[in-house]
Amino acid sequence: MARTVAGIWWPPTMEGTPALVVSAAFFGLGGVAGCFLALQSASDGVAAMHDYLDRFLAAAQAGAFDLPGISETLWRSFRWPLAAVLLGFTAMGFLGIPLLASMRGFFLSFSIASFAYAYGRKGLLMAFFLLGIPGLLALPAFLLLAAQGFAASCALASGGGQGRRENPYRRDYFLRCGFCIALTGLSALSESYLLPVFMARVAGALL
């Protein structure tokens, strides 16, 4: 049992650590770009963002705000990890997964920075509840899938011209995929069913 758990967490190795560093680095670079672009473009939409947040918080306090349906929530939650998994089965993932990680970081930081720029501390709190709580499970799962997918893609790319390839898709690989997909599912469920409860309780303090 302990060996299985250790395999899921993927302890640092010559294969795993560089892949995780690359994935996290591109995620961070995308995050920096997202913050920069949000600060450059948010000045034109500050009034609109204020109006949106006021209406959203008032609806949340009354328990009448609308969240996306469960199908849309599942799509938004699973599109990133599924893309990482699929790219991990191709040599194209060597380039595609870093790009995917940077896009994930860009869109997340752009949203957070836009909230913060338009609404200050209240915007940061709003971003934490809307994005941070689901992200507590979804982001580590995505980064783990991106890291192991990148390592597998590198193995495929490096073995392309040889007579044989080392198989990167061992049992632990699929255990981690299942574990991360389960975490992402829990994140989507928390966004659909727990987030309205949190927002209804904190909306009054944010108004």
Beta strands, then each sheet from edge to edge (+ up, - down):
end
